[in-house]
Amino acid sequence: MYTVPAFTYIFYFSDDYLNIFPMTCAKCGEYGMPTRNRRRLGGRWTAPLLALPVALLIVLVVRFPKPAFEASLQGLTVWWNVVFPGYLPFLILSEIAVAFGLVHGFGALLNPLMRAGLRLPGVGGWAVGMGIAAGYAAGADAAARLRERGWISKREGDKLVALSYVCSPFWIIGVAAAGFFGNPRIGWLLTAVHLMAWLATALLLRGTGTADHSAADQAASRENRPSHRGGLLRAAFHAMAEAQKEDGRGLGKLLGDAVIQSVQTLFAIGGWMMFVSVLLEMLRRSVLSPLWLHLSAAVPFLRGGREGIALIDGLFELHLGIFAASRAVTLPANWQAAVAAAIAACGGLAAYAQVKSAIRRTDLSMRLYIAARAIHSVLSLFITLWMWEPLTRWTGLDRAAWLPERPPLAQMPPPVSIWRDSLTASLCLLAVLLLLSFALRLRFRTWRQPPRRGPFAR
C-alpha cells in the first residue's frame, strides 16, 4: 500500500484531467507503452471549485473542534487496538514471502486460471498473488509494472487491476472477524463469500474491458511477454528462483526492510482512518445527516439513528466501515454480515486512492476497477443473504457469536485461535484457486490433444 495525499483524491476522480505521452522503452520500442501525466486543469473556475470543499472542511473543523478531535481519536483507537496488532505480523510475513519468491511461484501456478478462465495472460497470476499476499495496492502496482514492461496490453491491464483486488484471509479473520466482531469463525463466512463473489465477478468481466489504443498493442504484449517451457511446477520453481535472484537481499536486511515497510503501510492506513473519521463527522454535522435520515425512513433495515448513519463509513474507508457494521446492533445478524462483506468487496475511497496512485504512471484506467468493485459488493451482499443458513451451519456459528453486545476493542480472542483460523483459511483459499487452475489446465490440454490415428482415420 502507498501513502496518498488525502485531499488530492477526495476531489480527484476523473481520468479526463490526464494526458497520454509516449515513453521511450527498451523492451517496448522507441515509442512503447504510454504513461500518464497530469495535465493542466482547464477553466478559470476549476481550481476554486476544487478548493471550496477543502475550505469548507477546514471551517467545519474550526467550528466543531471537540467533535473533530473525538472523531480523530476514535479512528486512532480502532487502528491502534485492532488494525495494528492484527495486521502487522501478516504484513511482515507477506513481505518475506514476496522476497523469497513464493508469491511469484503461486502466480505461475495460476497460469491456466488466468488464460483459460479469465482470458488474461499467465503472468497476470503474479498480480493476483500480490493482491492476496500484500494488499490491493500491491496487486495494482504489479499490474502497472507488467504494463510498463510491455507484457500485457491496456485492455488486459485494466482487467487485471480490477481483478487484483482480493482481501487476504489473514486480514478478514485477524482484523475484521477477530478484531471487530470478536469471533474468528465469522471470518470463515466472510472469506467464503468474498471468494465466491470474486470468482463470479471475474467470470462476468471475462469478456469485457476497454478498447486498446492500437491493434499492434496486443501483438507487442505477446511478443514481449516472457515464456517458459515445461510444466506448471517447473515454471513455478523458475519464477521463484528469478524472484530471489532479482531481490538479492540478505536475511538480515530482508527482515529489517519487511518490518519498516509494514509499519509504514500501517501508518498510512492509520492516517486514512483518522482523516476519514474527521471528514465523516463533519459531514454528519453539515449535509449528510438530513440526507441519511430521509433515506433511513424509506429503507426499513437502516433505521437505527447514528448506528445506521455509521454504515456510510464503508464508502470512504474499509476498516471504519466494517467496524461500524459490527457495532450496528439494530441490524439483523444476516444483514450485519452482508454489509460487512459488501464493504470488504468495495474498499471505499481509500482503496480507490491507493490503487489510483499505484497505476498513475501508466495508461491504465480505473473505470473497469470501479465497475468491478460495484459488482463485487452487490454480489457479496446477495450471496450472504441467500446462503446465510448453509454458511452458518458450515462455519459452526451459533447465536452467541452474534450477540448485540460486542467485546471492547482491547479484548481480542486468543492469538493462537486467530492464527490457526487465518492460516487454515488461507490454505483453503490457495487450494481452491490451485484446484481451479489445475482443472482448467487438464481441460485445456484435452482440448488441444490431436485426434487419434487409427485404421479408420481418414
C-alpha positions as CSV (number, residue, x, y, z in Angstrom):
1,M,0.0,0.0,0.0
2,Y,1.1,3.6,-0.5
3,T,0.8,6.9,1.3
4,V,-1.5,9.1,-0.6
5,P,-2.3,12.8,-0.1
6,A,-5.8,12.7,1.3
7,F,-7.2,16.0,-0.1
8,T,-5.9,15.1,-3.6
9,Y,-8.1,12.1,-4.1
10,I,-11.2,13.3,-2.2
11,F,-12.0,15.5,-5.2
12,Y,-10.0,13.8,-8.0
13,F,-11.9,11.1,-9.7
14,S,-11.9,11.7,-13.4
15,D,-9.4,10.5,-15.9
16,D,-10.2,13.4,-18.2
17,Y,-7.5,15.5,-16.4
18,L,-4.8,13.1,-17.5
19,N,-2.9,13.2,-20.7
20,I,-1.0,10.4,-22.5
21,F,2.6,10.9,-23.5
22,P,4.8,8.4,-25.3
23,M,7.7,7.0,-23.3
24,T,10.8,5.5,-24.7
25,C,11.2,1.9,-23.5
26,A,13.9,-0.5,-24.4
27,K,11.5,-3.5,-24.4
28,C,8.5,-1.7,-26.0
29,G,10.2,0.0,-28.9
30,E,11.1,3.7,-29.5
31,Y,7.6,4.8,-28.5
32,G,6.2,2.0,-26.5
33,M,3.8,1.8,-23.6
34,P,2.4,5.3,-22.9
35,T,2.5,6.7,-19.5
36,R,0.0,9.1,-17.9
37,N,0.7,12.5,-16.5
38,R,-1.5,15.1,-15.0
39,R,-2.3,17.9,-17.4
40,R,-3.2,21.4,-16.7
41,L,-6.7,21.9,-15.4
42,G,-8.8,23.9,-17.8
43,G,-11.2,26.7,-17.0
44,R,-10.9,29.6,-14.6
45,W,-13.5,28.2,-12.2
46,T,-12.0,24.7,-11.9
47,A,-9.4,25.4,-9.2
48,P,-11.8,27.4,-7.0
49,L,-14.5,24.7,-7.2
50,L,-12.0,22.1,-6.2
51,A,-10.6,24.2,-3.3
52,L,-14.1,25.1,-2.0
53,P,-14.8,21.7,-0.3
54,V,-11.4,21.8,1.3
55,A,-12.0,25.3,2.7
56,L,-15.5,24.2,4.0
57,L,-13.9,21.2,5.7
58,I,-11.4,23.5,7.4
59,V,-14.2,25.8,8.5
60,L,-16.2,22.9,10.0
61,V,-13.1,21.6,11.9
62,V,-12.6,25.1,13.4
63,R,-16.3,25.4,14.1
64,F,-16.6,22.0,15.8
65,P,-13.1,21.3,17.3
66,K,-14.2,18.9,20.0
67,P,-16.2,16.6,17.8
68,A,-13.3,16.7,15.3
69,F,-10.9,15.7,18.0
70,E,-13.1,12.9,19.3
71,A,-13.6,11.5,15.8
72,S,-9.9,11.5,15.1
73,L,-9.3,9.8,18.5
74,Q,-11.9,7.2,17.6
75,G,-10.1,6.4,14.3
76,L,-6.8,6.2,16.2
77,T,-8.3,3.9,18.8
78,V,-9.7,1.5,16.3
79,W,-6.4,1.5,14.4
80,W,-4.1,1.0,17.4
81,N,-6.2,-1.6,19.2
82,V,-7.3,-3.8,16.3
83,V,-5.7,-3.0,12.9
84,F,-2.1,-2.5,14.1
85,P,-1.6,-5.6,16.2
86,G,-3.8,-7.8,14.0
87,Y,-2.3,-6.8,10.7
88,L,1.4,-6.2,11.4
89,P,2.6,-9.9,11.6
90,F,0.8,-10.7,8.4
91,L,2.3,-7.8,6.5
92,I,5.8,-8.8,7.7
93,L,5.3,-12.4,6.6
94,S,3.9,-11.2,3.2
95,E,6.9,-9.1,2.6
96,I,9.2,-12.0,3.3
97,A,7.1,-14.3,1.1
98,V,7.4,-11.8,-1.8
99,A,11.1,-11.6,-1.4
100,F,11.6,-15.4,-1.3
101,G,9.6,-15.7,-4.5
102,L,6.7,-17.6,-3.0
103,V,4.1,-15.2,-4.4
104,H,5.8,-15.4,-7.9
105,G,5.7,-19.2,-7.8
106,F,2.0,-19.1,-6.8
107,G,1.3,-16.7,-9.6
108,A,2.9,-19.1,-12.1
109,L,0.7,-21.9,-10.9
110,L,-2.3,-19.7,-11.7
111,N,-1.3,-19.5,-15.3
112,P,-4.2,-21.8,-16.6
113,L,-6.8,-19.9,-14.4
114,M,-5.6,-16.6,-15.9
115,R,-5.5,-17.8,-19.5
116,A,-8.4,-20.2,-19.9
117,G,-10.6,-19.0,-17.1
118,L,-10.3,-15.2,-17.2
119,R,-8.8,-14.6,-20.6
120,L,-5.7,-12.9,-19.2
121,P,-2.0,-13.6,-19.8
122,G,-0.4,-16.2,-17.5
123,V,1.9,-13.5,-16.0
124,G,-1.3,-11.9,-14.5
125,G,-1.3,-14.6,-11.8
126,W,1.6,-12.7,-10.2
127,A,-0.6,-9.6,-9.8
128,V,-3.4,-11.6,-8.3
129,G,-1.0,-13.3,-5.9
130,M,0.4,-10.0,-4.9
131,G,-3.1,-8.7,-4.2
132,I,-3.8,-11.7,-1.9
133,A,-0.5,-11.5,-0.1
134,A,0.3,-7.8,0.2
135,G,-3.0,-6.0,-0.4
136,Y,-4.9,-4.4,-3.2
137,A,-2.4,-1.6,-3.8
138,A,0.4,-4.2,-4.3
139,G,-1.7,-6.1,-6.8
140,A,-2.4,-2.9,-8.8
141,D,1.3,-2.0,-8.6
142,A,2.2,-5.4,-10.0
143,A,-0.3,-4.9,-12.9
144,A,1.3,-1.5,-13.6
145,R,4.8,-3.0,-13.7
146,L,3.6,-5.6,-16.1
147,R,2.1,-2.9,-18.3
148,E,5.3,-0.9,-18.1
149,R,7.4,-3.8,-19.3
150,G,5.0,-4.4,-22.2
151,W,3.9,-7.9,-21.1
152,I,0.2,-7.0,-21.1
153,S,-1.9,-4.8,-23.3
154,K,-4.0,-1.9,-22.0
155,R,-7.2,-3.9,-22.1
156,E,-5.6,-6.8,-20.1
157,G,-4.1,-4.3,-17.7
158,D,-7.4,-2.7,-16.9
159,K,-9.0,-6.0,-16.2
160,L,-6.0,-7.2,-14.1
161,V,-6.2,-4.0,-11.9
162,A,-9.9,-4.7,-11.4
163,L,-9.4,-8.4,-10.5
164,S,-6.2,-8.0,-8.4
165,Y,-8.4,-6.7,-5.5
166,V,-8.7,-9.7,-3.3
167,C,-8.8,-9.4,0.5
168,S,-6.5,-11.8,2.3
169,P,-8.0,-14.4,4.7
170,F,-5.4,-13.2,7.3
171,W,-6.9,-9.7,7.1
172,I,-10.5,-10.9,7.1
173,I,-10.1,-13.2,10.1
174,G,-7.4,-11.4,12.0
175,V,-8.8,-7.8,11.7
176,A,-12.4,-7.9,10.5
177,A,-13.6,-11.0,12.3
178,A,-11.5,-11.3,15.4
179,G,-10.9,-7.6,16.0
180,F,-14.3,-6.1,15.1
181,F,-16.8,-8.9,15.6
182,G,-14.9,-10.6,18.4
183,N,-15.1,-14.1,16.8
184,P,-12.6,-15.5,14.3
185,R,-15.1,-18.0,13.0
186,I,-17.1,-15.2,11.4
187,G,-14.1,-14.7,9.2
188,W,-14.7,-18.1,7.6
189,L,-18.1,-16.9,6.4
190,L,-16.8,-13.6,5.1
191,T,-13.9,-15.3,3.4
192,A,-16.1,-17.8,1.6
193,V,-18.5,-15.1,0.5
194,H,-15.6,-12.9,-0.7
195,L,-14.1,-15.6,-2.8
196,M,-17.4,-16.7,-4.4
197,A,-18.3,-13.1,-5.2
198,W,-14.8,-12.5,-6.7
199,L,-15.0,-15.6,-8.9
200,A,-18.4,-14.6,-10.1
201,T,-17.2,-11.0,-10.8
202,A,-14.2,-12.4,-12.7
203,L,-16.5,-14.5,-14.9
204,L,-18.8,-11.6,-15.6
205,L,-15.8,-9.5,-16.6
206,R,-14.3,-12.3,-18.6
207,G,-15.0,-10.8,-22.0
208,T,-15.1,-7.1,-21.1
209,G,-12.5,-4.4,-20.9
210,T,-11.7,-1.1,-22.5
211,A,-10.5,-1.0,-26.1
212,D,-6.8,-1.0,-26.8
213,H,-5.2,2.1,-28.3
214,S,-3.9,0.2,-31.3
215,A,-4.2,-3.2,-32.9
216,A,-0.4,-3.6,-32.5
217,D,-0.6,-3.3,-28.7
218,Q,-1.9,-6.8,-28.2
219,A,0.7,-8.3,-30.6
220,A,3.5,-6.3,-28.9
221,S,2.4,-7.5,-25.5
222,R,2.5,-11.2,-26.6
223,E,5.9,-10.6,-28.2
224,N,7.5,-9.0,-25.1
225,R,5.8,-11.5,-22.7
226,P,8.3,-14.0,-21.1
227,S,7.8,-17.6,-21.9
228,H,9.0,-20.7,-20.1
229,R,8.6,-24.2,-21.4
230,G,7.8,-27.1,-19.2
231,G,5.1,-28.0,-16.6
232,L,3.5,-25.7,-14.1
233,L,5.7,-26.9,-11.2
234,R,8.8,-26.2,-13.2
235,A,7.5,-22.8,-14.2
236,A,6.7,-22.1,-10.5
237,F,10.2,-23.0,-9.4
238,H,11.7,-21.0,-12.2
239,A,9.7,-17.9,-11.2
240,M,10.7,-18.3,-7.5
241,A,14.4,-18.6,-8.5
242,E,14.2,-15.5,-10.7
243,A,12.4,-13.5,-8.0
244,Q,15.1,-14.4,-5.4
245,K,17.8,-13.5,-7.8
246,E,16.2,-10.2,-8.6
247,D,15.7,-9.4,-4.9
248,G,19.2,-10.2,-3.8
249,R,18.9,-9.1,-0.2
250,G,20.4,-11.0,2.7
251,L,18.2,-12.4,5.5
252,G,19.1,-9.6,8.0
253,K,18.3,-6.7,5.6
254,L,15.2,-8.5,4.4
255,L,13.8,-8.8,7.9
256,G,14.6,-5.1,8.6
257,D,13.1,-3.9,5.4
258,A,10.0,-6.1,5.9
259,V,9.4,-4.5,9.3
260,I,10.0,-1.0,8.1
261,Q,7.7,-1.4,5.1
262,S,4.9,-3.0,7.1
263,V,5.0,-0.2,9.7
264,Q,4.9,2.4,7.0
265,T,1.9,0.7,5.4
266,L,0.1,0.6,8.7
267,F,0.8,4.2,9.5
268,A,-0.7,5.1,6.1
269,I,-3.8,3.1,6.9
270,G,-4.0,4.8,10.3
271,G,-3.7,8.3,8.8
272,W,-6.5,7.4,6.4
273,M,-8.7,6.2,9.2
274,M,-8.2,9.3,11.3
275,F,-8.8,11.7,8.4
276,V,-11.9,9.8,7.2
277,S,-13.3,9.8,10.7
278,V,-13.0,13.5,11.0
279,L,-14.4,14.0,7.5
280,L,-17.5,11.9,8.1
281,E,-18.1,13.6,11.5
282,M,-18.0,17.0,9.8
283,L,-20.3,15.8,7.0
284,R,-22.8,14.4,9.5
285,R,-22.9,17.9,11.2
286,S,-23.5,19.6,7.9
287,V,-25.3,17.9,5.0
288,L,-25.0,14.1,5.4
289,S,-27.2,13.7,8.5
290,P,-30.5,15.1,6.9
291,L,-30.0,13.1,3.8
292,W,-29.4,9.9,5.7
293,L,-32.5,10.5,7.9
294,H,-34.7,10.7,4.8
295,L,-33.0,7.5,3.4
296,S,-33.4,5.6,6.6
297,A,-37.0,6.4,6.7
298,A,-37.5,4.8,3.3
299,V,-35.4,1.7,3.9
300,P,-36.6,-0.3,7.0
301,F,-33.4,-2.2,7.9
302,L,-31.4,1.1,8.1
303,R,-33.5,2.6,10.9
304,G,-31.0,2.9,13.6
305,G,-30.1,6.5,14.2
306,R,-26.4,7.1,14.5
307,E,-25.8,3.4,14.2
308,G,-27.3,3.4,10.8
309,I,-25.6,6.5,9.6
310,A,-22.2,5.0,10.5
311,L,-22.6,2.4,7.7
312,I,-21.7,5.2,5.2
313,D,-18.1,4.9,6.6
314,G,-17.6,1.9,4.3
315,L,-17.9,4.1,1.2
316,F,-14.9,6.1,2.4
317,E,-12.6,3.7,4.4
318,L,-12.6,-0.1,4.7
319,H,-11.8,-0.6,8.3
320,L,-14.1,2.1,9.6
321,G,-17.0,0.7,7.6
322,I,-16.6,-2.9,8.9
323,F,-16.2,-1.6,12.4
324,A,-19.4,0.4,12.0
325,A,-21.2,-2.7,10.7
326,S,-20.0,-4.8,13.6
327,R,-21.4,-2.1,16.0
328,A,-24.8,-1.6,14.2
329,V,-26.6,-3.8,16.7
330,T,-30.0,-2.8,15.4
331,L,-29.4,-4.7,12.2
332,P,-30.2,-8.5,12.0
333,A,-27.3,-10.8,12.1
334,N,-27.5,-11.7,8.4
335,W,-27.6,-8.1,7.4
336,Q,-24.6,-7.3,9.6
337,A,-22.6,-10.0,7.8
338,A,-23.9,-8.9,4.4
339,V,-23.0,-5.3,4.9
340,A,-19.5,-6.2,6.2
341,A,-19.0,-8.5,3.2
342,A,-20.1,-5.7,0.8
343,I,-17.8,-3.2,2.4
344,A,-14.9,-5.6,2.2
345,A,-15.5,-6.1,-1.5
346,C,-15.9,-2.3,-2.1
347,G,-12.8,-1.0,-0.4
348,G,-14.0,2.6,-0.3
349,L,-12.4,5.8,-1.3
350,A,-9.2,5.0,0.4
351,A,-8.7,1.9,-1.7
352,Y,-9.5,3.8,-4.8
353,A,-6.9,6.4,-4.0
354,Q,-4.2,3.9,-3.3
355,V,-4.9,1.9,-6.5
356,K,-5.0,5.2,-8.5
357,S,-1.7,6.2,-7.1
358,A,-0.2,2.8,-8.0
359,I,-1.2,2.9,-11.7
360,R,-1.0,6.6,-12.4
361,R,2.4,6.2,-14.1
362,T,0.8,4.1,-16.8
363,D,-2.1,4.5,-19.2
364,L,-4.3,2.1,-17.3
365,S,-7.8,3.3,-16.4
366,M,-9.9,3.0,-13.3
367,R,-13.3,2.6,-15.0
368,L,-13.3,-1.2,-15.0
369,Y,-12.0,-1.2,-11.4
370,I,-15.0,0.9,-10.3
371,A,-17.4,-1.4,-12.1
372,A,-15.7,-4.5,-10.7
373,R,-16.0,-3.1,-7.1
374,A,-19.7,-2.3,-7.6
375,I,-20.4,-5.8,-9.0
376,H,-18.3,-7.5,-6.3
377,S,-20.1,-5.6,-3.5
378,V,-23.6,-6.3,-4.8
379,L,-22.8,-10.0,-5.3
380,S,-21.2,-10.3,-1.8
381,L,-24.4,-8.7,-0.3
382,F,-26.8,-11.0,-2.1
383,I,-24.7,-14.2,-1.6
384,T,-24.5,-13.6,2.1
385,L,-28.3,-13.2,2.4
386,W,-29.1,-16.0,0.0
387,M,-26.7,-18.6,1.6
388,W,-26.9,-17.4,5.2
389,E,-28.3,-20.7,6.6
390,P,-25.9,-23.1,4.9
391,L,-22.9,-20.8,5.6
392,T,-23.7,-20.5,9.3
393,R,-24.1,-24.3,9.6
394,W,-20.8,-24.9,7.7
395,T,-18.8,-22.4,9.8
396,G,-20.3,-23.6,13.1
397,L,-21.5,-20.2,14.1
398,D,-24.0,-20.2,17.0
399,R,-26.3,-17.5,18.3
400,A,-23.7,-16.4,20.8
401,A,-21.4,-15.2,18.0
402,W,-24.0,-12.5,17.0
403,L,-24.9,-11.1,20.4
404,P,-25.7,-7.4,20.4
405,E,-23.0,-6.7,22.9
406,R,-19.7,-6.6,21.2
407,P,-16.5,-7.0,23.2
408,P,-14.3,-3.9,23.8
409,L,-11.6,-3.2,21.3
410,A,-8.9,-4.1,23.7
411,Q,-10.3,-7.6,24.3
412,M,-9.4,-9.8,21.3
413,P,-9.7,-13.6,21.1
414,P,-6.5,-15.6,21.9
415,P,-3.8,-15.1,19.2
416,V,-3.5,-18.9,18.8
417,S,-7.0,-19.3,17.6
418,I,-6.7,-16.3,15.3
419,W,-3.6,-17.5,13.6
420,R,-4.9,-21.1,13.4
421,D,-8.1,-20.0,11.6
422,S,-6.2,-17.4,9.5
423,L,-3.6,-20.0,8.3
424,T,-6.3,-22.6,7.6
425,A,-8.5,-20.3,5.7
426,S,-5.5,-19.0,3.7
427,L,-4.5,-22.6,2.8
428,C,-8.1,-23.3,1.8
429,L,-8.2,-20.3,-0.5
430,L,-4.9,-21.2,-2.1
431,A,-6.1,-24.8,-2.6
432,V,-9.4,-23.7,-4.2
433,L,-7.5,-21.4,-6.7
434,L,-4.9,-24.1,-7.4
435,L,-7.6,-26.8,-8.0
436,L,-9.4,-24.5,-10.4
437,S,-6.1,-23.7,-12.2
438,F,-5.1,-27.4,-12.5
439,A,-8.6,-28.4,-13.6
440,L,-8.5,-25.8,-16.3
441,R,-5.0,-27.0,-17.2
442,L,-6.3,-30.5,-17.8
443,R,-9.3,-29.4,-19.7
444,F,-7.2,-27.1,-21.8
445,R,-4.8,-29.9,-22.6
446,T,-7.8,-32.1,-23.6
447,W,-9.0,-29.5,-26.0
448,R,-5.5,-29.3,-27.5
449,Q,-5.0,-33.0,-27.9
450,P,-4.6,-34.1,-31.6
451,P,-7.1,-36.6,-33.0
452,R,-6.2,-40.3,-32.6
453,R,-4.7,-42.0,-35.6
454,G,-6.1,-45.5,-36.4
455,P,-7.1,-47.8,-39.1
456,F,-10.4,-45.9,-39.6
457,A,-8.9,-42.4,-39.6
458,R,-9.1,-40.7,-42.9
